[in-house]
Amino acid sequence: MPIDRIAAAISDGTDPHFAQTRLIALENTHGGQVLPVAYMGEVAALARSHGLGLHLDGARAFNAAVKLGIDIADFAAPFDTVSICLSKGLGAPVGSVLTGNAELIARARRLRKMLGGGMRQAGILAAAGLYALEHNVARLAEDHERARRLAEGLARYPALDVKMPDTNIIFVDVEESYGDSFTQYLTDNGIGITGRYGQQRWVTHLDVDDAAVDAALACVAEFFERRQGH
């Protein structure tokens, strides 16, 4: 979103018809695309100039940091709070964390308690999260490479409009004449994707290896060969 549009949406509360703006939140990655560090810095400067908090929805922040080739601490530095998912790309079975200064995290814990959040005996899940952070960050580059190879293979077909990924998420618009038949064919052959209304979302992760990418592309080739045969 252009900086001037964000600035125009900020309300100081003088107009009672609009809520007072207190926070700007960004998401990075967004749809598998990486917001540049310079852009995040510009948004941070805007937030500071208006006395606003700045939050990063960084569910896949490590994907973005790996793609940009920078340390996660530098990537997250402009923000007051950052949420990071330990599952998804990092591969833990469950879990997300909220990071920030001690005062903000103390407030967050209190709000979580007020809303009934929290989990007992969570040590085993924390251990899985620590393992993911210690072993599964650098290898995210493998997911990005496989996503790129998958996207390039899908883009060979005129019926598929493929948005080339920065990281591990690929969006594919399927020509309307194919309806849901293409998605159904993939499902029937053990390839799980999400999406609806003609748009598919393909995601690579640590359980998708080179052989899986090859198998997926072979399945796509078989589908279009059969359609042409009819």
C-alpha positions as CSV (number, residue, x, y, z in Angstrom):
1,M,0.0,0.0,0.0
2,P,1.4,3.4,-0.9
3,I,2.7,5.4,2.1
4,D,0.4,8.4,1.2
5,R,-2.6,6.1,1.4
6,I,-1.7,4.9,4.8
7,A,-1.1,8.5,5.9
8,A,-4.5,9.6,4.6
9,A,-6.2,6.8,6.6
10,I,-4.8,7.9,10.0
11,S,-7.4,9.5,12.2
12,D,-6.4,11.7,15.2
13,G,-9.8,11.2,16.9
14,T,-11.0,14.7,16.4
15,D,-13.8,13.5,14.1
16,P,-16.2,11.5,16.3
17,H,-17.4,9.5,13.3
18,F,-14.0,7.6,13.1
19,A,-12.1,5.6,15.5
20,Q,-8.7,7.1,16.6
21,T,-5.8,5.4,14.9
22,R,-3.5,3.8,17.4
23,L,-1.6,1.2,15.4
24,I,-0.2,0.4,12.0
25,A,0.1,-3.3,11.2
26,L,2.1,-4.8,8.3
27,E,2.2,-8.4,7.1
28,N,5.5,-9.7,5.7
29,T,5.5,-12.0,3.8
30,H,2.1,-11.2,2.2
31,G,0.8,-13.8,-0.2
32,G,4.3,-15.2,-0.5
33,Q,5.7,-11.8,-1.6
34,V,8.3,-9.9,0.4
35,L,7.9,-6.3,1.5
36,P,11.3,-4.5,1.1
37,V,13.1,-3.4,4.2
38,A,13.2,0.2,2.9
39,Y,9.4,0.2,2.7
40,M,9.0,-1.1,6.2
41,G,11.3,1.7,7.4
42,E,9.2,4.3,5.7
43,V,6.0,2.9,7.4
44,A,7.9,2.9,10.7
45,A,8.9,6.5,10.3
46,L,5.3,7.4,9.5
47,A,4.1,5.6,12.6
48,R,6.6,7.3,14.8
49,S,5.7,10.8,13.4
50,H,2.1,10.2,14.5
51,G,2.9,8.5,17.8
52,L,1.4,5.2,16.6
53,G,2.4,1.7,17.5
54,L,3.8,-0.6,14.8
55,H,3.1,-4.3,14.6
56,L,4.4,-6.9,12.2
57,D,2.2,-9.9,11.3
58,G,5.3,-12.0,10.7
59,A,3.8,-15.5,10.5
60,R,6.4,-16.2,7.8
61,A,8.9,-13.5,8.8
62,F,11.8,-16.0,8.6
63,N,10.9,-16.7,5.0
64,A,11.2,-13.0,4.3
65,A,14.4,-12.6,6.2
66,V,16.0,-15.6,4.4
67,K,14.9,-14.3,1.0
68,L,16.4,-10.9,1.8
69,G,19.5,-12.4,3.3
70,I,19.3,-10.5,6.5
71,D,19.2,-11.4,10.2
72,I,15.8,-11.7,11.7
73,A,16.7,-9.2,14.4
74,D,17.5,-6.6,11.8
75,F,14.3,-7.5,9.9
76,A,12.1,-7.0,13.0
77,A,14.0,-4.0,14.5
78,P,11.5,-1.3,13.3
79,F,8.5,-2.9,15.0
80,D,7.1,-2.6,18.6
81,T,5.7,-6.1,18.4
82,V,6.2,-9.0,16.0
83,S,4.1,-12.2,15.8
84,I,5.9,-15.3,14.3
85,C,4.5,-18.7,13.5
86,L,6.6,-21.7,14.5
87,S,4.6,-24.1,12.3
88,K,4.0,-23.4,8.6
89,G,7.5,-23.0,7.1
90,L,9.4,-23.7,10.2
91,G,7.7,-27.0,10.7
92,A,6.8,-27.2,14.4
93,P,3.5,-29.0,15.0
94,V,1.8,-26.0,16.5
95,G,2.6,-22.6,18.0
96,S,3.1,-18.9,17.5
97,V,5.0,-16.4,19.6
98,L,4.6,-12.7,20.2
99,T,7.8,-10.7,20.7
100,G,8.3,-7.2,22.0
101,N,9.7,-5.3,25.0
102,A,9.1,-6.5,28.5
103,E,6.3,-4.0,29.2
104,L,4.3,-4.8,26.1
105,I,4.7,-8.6,26.6
106,A,3.5,-8.2,30.2
107,R,0.4,-6.4,29.0
108,A,-0.1,-9.0,26.3
109,R,0.1,-11.9,28.8
110,R,-2.5,-10.1,31.0
111,L,-4.9,-9.6,28.1
112,R,-4.4,-13.2,27.0
113,K,-5.3,-14.4,30.6
114,M,-8.4,-12.1,30.6
115,L,-9.6,-13.6,27.3
116,G,-9.1,-17.2,28.5
117,G,-5.9,-17.9,26.6
118,G,-2.9,-19.9,27.6
119,M,-1.9,-23.5,27.8
120,R,-0.6,-25.8,30.6
121,Q,2.1,-28.4,30.3
122,A,3.3,-26.7,27.0
123,G,6.9,-27.6,27.4
124,I,6.9,-30.4,24.8
125,L,5.4,-27.9,22.3
126,A,8.0,-25.3,23.3
127,A,10.7,-27.9,22.7
128,A,9.4,-28.5,19.2
129,G,9.4,-24.7,18.6
130,L,13.0,-24.4,19.8
131,Y,14.1,-27.2,17.5
132,A,12.4,-25.5,14.6
133,L,14.2,-22.2,15.3
134,E,17.6,-24.0,15.7
135,H,17.4,-26.3,12.7
136,N,14.8,-25.2,10.2
137,V,15.5,-21.5,9.4
138,A,18.3,-21.7,6.9
139,R,16.6,-24.5,5.0
140,L,13.7,-22.3,4.1
141,A,15.8,-21.3,1.0
142,E,15.1,-24.9,-0.2
143,D,11.4,-24.3,-0.1
144,H,11.8,-21.0,-2.0
145,E,13.8,-22.8,-4.7
146,R,11.3,-25.6,-5.0
147,A,8.4,-23.1,-5.2
148,R,10.2,-21.2,-8.0
149,R,10.8,-24.5,-9.9
150,L,7.2,-25.5,-9.4
151,A,5.9,-22.1,-10.6
152,E,8.1,-22.2,-13.7
153,G,6.8,-25.6,-14.5
154,L,3.2,-24.5,-14.1
155,A,3.7,-21.4,-16.2
156,R,4.4,-23.6,-19.3
157,Y,0.6,-24.1,-19.7
158,P,-1.4,-21.2,-21.3
159,A,-4.4,-22.1,-19.1
160,L,-2.5,-21.3,-15.9
161,D,-1.6,-17.7,-15.1
162,V,1.1,-18.0,-12.5
163,K,2.4,-15.3,-10.1
164,M,6.1,-16.0,-9.6
165,P,6.8,-16.3,-5.9
166,D,9.4,-14.5,-3.8
167,T,9.2,-17.3,-1.2
168,N,7.2,-20.5,-0.9
169,I,3.6,-19.5,-1.8
170,I,2.4,-19.6,-5.4
171,F,-0.9,-18.2,-6.7
172,V,-2.3,-19.7,-9.9
173,D,-5.3,-18.4,-11.8
174,V,-6.9,-21.2,-13.8
175,E,-8.7,-20.5,-17.1
176,E,-12.4,-20.6,-16.5
177,S,-13.1,-23.2,-19.1
178,Y,-11.4,-25.8,-16.8
179,G,-13.8,-25.1,-14.0
180,D,-12.9,-27.1,-10.9
181,S,-11.7,-30.1,-12.9
182,F,-8.1,-29.3,-12.7
183,T,-8.2,-28.9,-8.9
184,Q,-10.2,-32.1,-8.6
185,Y,-7.7,-34.0,-10.7
186,L,-4.9,-32.9,-8.5
187,T,-6.8,-33.9,-5.4
188,D,-7.6,-37.3,-6.9
189,N,-3.9,-37.8,-7.4
190,G,-2.8,-36.9,-3.9
191,I,-1.8,-33.3,-4.5
192,G,-3.3,-31.1,-1.8
193,I,-3.7,-27.4,-2.6
194,T,-6.1,-24.7,-1.5
195,G,-8.1,-22.1,-3.3
196,R,-11.5,-21.4,-4.9
197,Y,-13.2,-19.5,-7.7
198,G,-10.5,-20.4,-10.2
199,Q,-7.5,-19.3,-8.1
200,Q,-5.2,-21.9,-6.6
201,R,-2.7,-21.6,-3.8
202,W,0.4,-23.9,-3.9
203,V,2.7,-23.9,-0.9
204,T,6.1,-25.7,-0.5
205,H,7.4,-26.7,3.0
206,L,9.8,-29.0,4.6
207,D,7.7,-32.1,3.8
208,V,7.8,-31.3,0.0
209,D,11.0,-32.5,-1.5
210,D,12.3,-32.5,-5.1
211,A,10.6,-35.8,-5.9
212,A,7.3,-34.3,-4.8
213,V,7.7,-31.3,-7.1
214,D,8.6,-33.6,-9.9
215,A,5.5,-35.7,-9.2
216,A,3.3,-32.6,-9.1
217,L,4.5,-31.3,-12.4
218,A,4.1,-34.8,-14.0
219,C,0.5,-34.9,-12.8
220,V,-0.2,-31.4,-14.3
221,A,1.4,-32.5,-17.6
222,E,-0.8,-35.6,-17.6
223,F,-4.0,-33.6,-16.9
224,F,-3.3,-31.3,-19.9
225,E,-2.3,-34.2,-22.2
226,R,-5.6,-35.9,-21.4
227,R,-7.6,-32.7,-22.0
228,Q,-5.9,-32.2,-25.4
229,G,-6.6,-35.8,-26.2
230,H,-10.3,-35.2,-25.9
